């Protein structure tokens, strides 16, 4: 929540002995602190919670990596975002070739809930594949596919159009990891031309040009908090 690291990275920092609480090195995970009383340091630098919460979405273009720095032929998505007085982080992952809606915030609790399988946050992808998508292939899509030893079953598959050259359909999922969509298509023998996330937790990129960003409205923020149980 202070913008230092993700939860997993924070665990590594603790295990490496780089975290102090009230001047004492802590290497055990799960130690509780009171942010109003205890002094927490990482690499001897104090950790302070940011009071200002920022929420924005980016219509990510193809060829941008979801990382702080550019690498090789891939540029960083942060090059497309404004300079802010606080650090923000992407919610979840998106591979470099995938386009579409990417949410950023420094709200750690909301990020955790949006990415936790327990809350079954809905994501909708628009997928274009090579060639004519047969009815039999659509039925296989609806039944799901195995990715990394686990079966992923979409909540909904909707055909948009199909012809001899290409087919377009949407896929609604509530379970998702970095490369699941492309791996699903590969396991079913489909040749992916383009993957685009068009909806995430009720948010859309409608009216937002590719490569551009915008802040969320108060209503959108409240909807996110409501769907993850933070607003009751």
C-alpha positions as CSV (number, residue, x, y, z in Angstrom):
1,X,0.0,0.0,0.0
2,X,3.0,2.3,0.5
3,X,4.2,1.6,-3.1
4,X,7.4,-0.2,-2.1
5,X,6.7,-3.7,-3.6
6,X,4.0,-6.2,-4.4
7,X,3.0,-8.7,-1.7
8,X,5.2,-11.4,-3.1
9,X,8.2,-9.1,-3.4
10,X,7.5,-7.8,0.1
11,X,7.8,-11.4,1.4
12,X,11.2,-11.7,-0.3
13,X,12.4,-8.4,1.2
14,X,11.5,-9.7,4.7
15,X,13.2,-13.1,4.1
16,X,16.3,-11.3,2.9
17,X,16.6,-9.4,6.2
18,X,16.0,-6.0,4.5
19,X,13.1,-5.0,6.6
20,X,13.2,-3.4,10.1
21,X,10.4,-2.7,12.6
22,X,11.3,-0.2,15.2
23,X,15.0,-0.6,14.4
24,X,15.0,-4.4,14.6
25,X,15.4,-6.7,11.6
26,X,12.4,-8.9,11.0
27,X,12.8,-12.1,8.9
28,X,9.6,-13.9,10.0
29,X,6.5,-13.5,7.7
30,X,3.2,-12.4,9.2
31,X,4.5,-10.1,11.9
32,X,1.8,-7.4,12.6
33,X,2.6,-3.7,12.8
34,X,0.5,-0.7,13.7
35,X,1.1,1.9,11.0
36,X,0.3,4.7,13.5
37,X,2.9,3.6,16.1
38,X,5.5,1.4,14.5
39,X,8.4,2.5,12.4
40,X,9.0,0.3,9.3
41,X,12.1,0.6,7.2
42,X,13.2,-1.1,4.0
43,X,17.0,-0.9,3.3
44,X,17.2,1.6,6.1
45,X,14.6,3.9,4.4
46,X,11.3,4.6,6.2
47,X,8.1,3.3,4.7
48,X,5.3,5.8,4.7
49,X,1.7,5.2,3.6
50,X,0.5,7.5,0.8
51,X,-2.7,9.3,1.8
52,X,-3.6,10.1,-1.8
53,X,-5.1,7.2,-3.8
54,X,-4.9,7.2,-7.6
55,X,-6.9,5.1,-10.0
56,X,-6.5,5.2,-13.8
57,X,-6.9,3.0,-16.8
58,X,-4.8,2.8,-19.9
59,X,-5.8,1.5,-23.3
60,X,-2.6,-0.5,-23.8
61,X,-1.2,-0.8,-27.3
62,X,0.5,-4.0,-28.6
63,X,4.3,-4.1,-28.0
64,X,4.4,-2.5,-24.6
65,X,5.5,-4.5,-21.5
66,X,3.9,-4.3,-18.1
67,X,7.1,-3.3,-16.3
68,X,8.8,-0.3,-15.0
69,X,11.5,-0.3,-17.6
70,X,11.7,-1.0,-21.4
71,X,13.6,-4.0,-22.5
72,X,14.7,-4.9,-26.1
73,X,12.0,-4.1,-28.6
74,X,9.4,-3.7,-25.9
75,X,8.8,-0.3,-24.3
76,X,7.4,0.2,-20.8
77,X,3.7,1.0,-20.3
78,X,4.8,3.7,-17.8
79,X,6.1,5.7,-20.8
80,X,2.4,6.3,-21.7
81,X,1.4,7.4,-18.2
82,X,1.6,10.8,-16.5
83,X,4.2,11.8,-13.9
84,X,2.5,11.5,-10.5
85,X,3.6,12.5,-7.0
86,X,2.8,8.9,-5.9
87,X,3.9,5.5,-7.3
88,X,1.2,3.5,-9.0
89,X,1.2,-0.2,-10.0
90,X,-0.6,-2.3,-12.6
91,X,-3.5,-4.5,-11.3
92,X,-2.6,-8.0,-12.6
93,X,-0.6,-8.8,-15.7
94,X,-0.9,-8.5,-19.4
95,X,1.6,-9.9,-21.9
96,X,3.4,-7.5,-24.3
97,X,1.4,-8.6,-27.3
98,X,-2.0,-8.1,-25.7
99,X,-3.9,-4.9,-26.1
100,X,-6.6,-3.2,-24.1
101,X,-7.7,-2.2,-20.6
102,X,-5.0,-2.1,-17.9
103,X,-5.9,-0.7,-14.5
104,X,-3.3,1.2,-12.3
105,X,-3.5,2.2,-8.7
106,X,-1.7,2.6,-5.4
107,X,-4.6,1.1,-3.5
108,X,-3.1,-2.1,-2.2
109,X,-6.1,-3.6,-0.6
110,X,-8.2,-3.1,-3.8
111,X,-5.5,-4.5,-5.9
112,X,-5.3,-7.6,-3.8
113,X,-9.0,-8.2,-4.0
114,X,-9.3,-7.5,-7.7
115,X,-6.6,-10.1,-8.4
116,X,-7.6,-12.8,-5.9
117,X,-9.6,-15.7,-7.3
118,X,-12.0,-15.6,-4.4
119,X,-13.7,-12.4,-5.7
120,X,-14.1,-13.8,-9.3
121,X,-13.6,-10.5,-11.0
122,X,-14.9,-10.7,-14.6
123,X,-12.6,-10.0,-17.6
124,X,-13.7,-9.9,-21.2
125,X,-11.3,-10.5,-24.1
126,X,-11.9,-9.9,-27.7
127,X,-9.9,-12.5,-29.7
128,X,-9.2,-12.7,-33.4
129,X,-8.0,-16.0,-34.8
130,X,-6.9,-17.1,-38.2
131,X,-9.4,-18.8,-40.5
132,X,-13.0,-19.9,-40.1
133,X,-14.0,-20.9,-36.6
134,X,-16.0,-24.0,-36.8
135,X,-19.0,-24.8,-34.6
136,X,-17.0,-27.7,-33.2
137,X,-14.2,-25.4,-32.2
138,X,-16.6,-23.0,-30.5
139,X,-18.0,-25.9,-28.4
140,X,-14.5,-26.8,-27.4
141,X,-13.9,-23.2,-26.3
142,X,-17.1,-23.3,-24.2
143,X,-15.9,-26.5,-22.4
144,X,-12.5,-24.9,-21.6
145,X,-8.9,-26.0,-21.9
146,X,-6.0,-27.2,-19.7
147,X,-3.3,-24.6,-19.0
148,X,-0.4,-25.6,-16.8
149,X,-2.3,-28.6,-15.5
150,X,-5.5,-26.9,-14.6
151,X,-8.7,-26.5,-16.5
152,X,-9.9,-23.0,-17.4
153,X,-13.6,-22.8,-18.3
154,X,-14.8,-19.5,-19.7
155,X,-18.1,-18.1,-18.3
156,X,-19.2,-17.1,-21.8
157,X,-18.0,-17.4,-25.4
158,X,-19.7,-15.2,-28.0
159,X,-19.1,-15.3,-31.7
160,X,-18.9,-11.8,-33.3
161,X,-18.1,-12.8,-36.9
162,X,-16.3,-15.5,-39.0
163,X,-15.1,-15.8,-42.6
164,X,-12.5,-17.7,-44.5
165,X,-9.7,-15.3,-43.5
166,X,-10.4,-14.7,-39.8
167,X,-12.9,-15.1,-36.9
168,X,-13.6,-12.8,-34.0
169,X,-15.2,-13.8,-30.7
170,X,-15.3,-12.6,-27.1
171,X,-14.3,-14.7,-24.0
172,X,-15.5,-13.9,-20.5
173,X,-13.3,-15.2,-17.7
174,X,-13.2,-14.8,-13.9
175,X,-10.0,-16.9,-13.6
176,X,-7.0,-15.5,-15.3
177,X,-3.2,-15.3,-15.2
178,X,-0.6,-13.7,-17.4
179,X,-0.7,-15.9,-20.5
180,X,-3.8,-18.0,-19.9
181,X,-5.8,-16.7,-22.9
182,X,-3.1,-17.3,-25.5
183,X,-2.3,-20.7,-24.0
184,X,-5.9,-21.7,-24.1
185,X,-6.1,-20.9,-27.8
186,X,-2.8,-22.8,-28.5
187,X,-4.0,-25.9,-26.6
188,X,-7.2,-25.9,-28.8
189,X,-5.1,-25.5,-32.0
190,X,-6.3,-22.0,-32.8
191,X,-3.9,-19.5,-34.4
192,X,-4.2,-16.2,-32.5
193,X,-3.9,-13.0,-34.5
194,X,-4.8,-10.5,-31.8
195,X,-6.0,-10.5,-28.1
196,X,-7.6,-7.4,-26.6
197,X,-9.0,-7.0,-23.1
198,X,-12.2,-4.9,-23.5
199,X,-13.7,-5.1,-20.0
200,X,-12.2,-5.6,-16.5
201,X,-14.4,-5.6,-13.4
202,X,-17.1,-3.6,-15.2
203,X,-14.6,-1.0,-16.6
204,X,-14.2,-0.6,-20.4
205,X,-12.0,1.4,-22.7
206,X,-14.9,2.6,-24.8
207,X,-14.1,6.1,-26.1
208,X,-10.5,5.9,-25.0
209,X,-8.0,5.9,-27.8
210,X,-5.2,3.3,-28.0
211,X,-2.2,4.5,-26.1
212,X,-4.2,7.0,-24.0
213,X,-5.2,6.9,-20.3
214,X,-7.8,8.5,-18.0
215,X,-8.6,8.7,-14.3
216,X,-11.5,6.7,-13.0
217,X,-14.7,8.5,-12.0
218,X,-15.9,8.4,-8.4
219,X,-18.7,6.1,-9.5
220,X,-16.3,3.7,-11.2
221,X,-14.1,3.6,-8.0
222,X,-17.2,2.9,-5.8
223,X,-18.3,0.1,-8.2
224,X,-14.8,-1.5,-7.9
225,X,-14.9,-1.3,-4.1
226,X,-18.4,-2.7,-4.1
227,X,-17.7,-5.7,-6.3
228,X,-14.7,-6.6,-4.1
229,X,-16.6,-6.2,-0.8
230,X,-14.8,-3.1,0.3
231,X,-18.0,-1.0,0.1
232,X,-20.9,-2.3,2.0
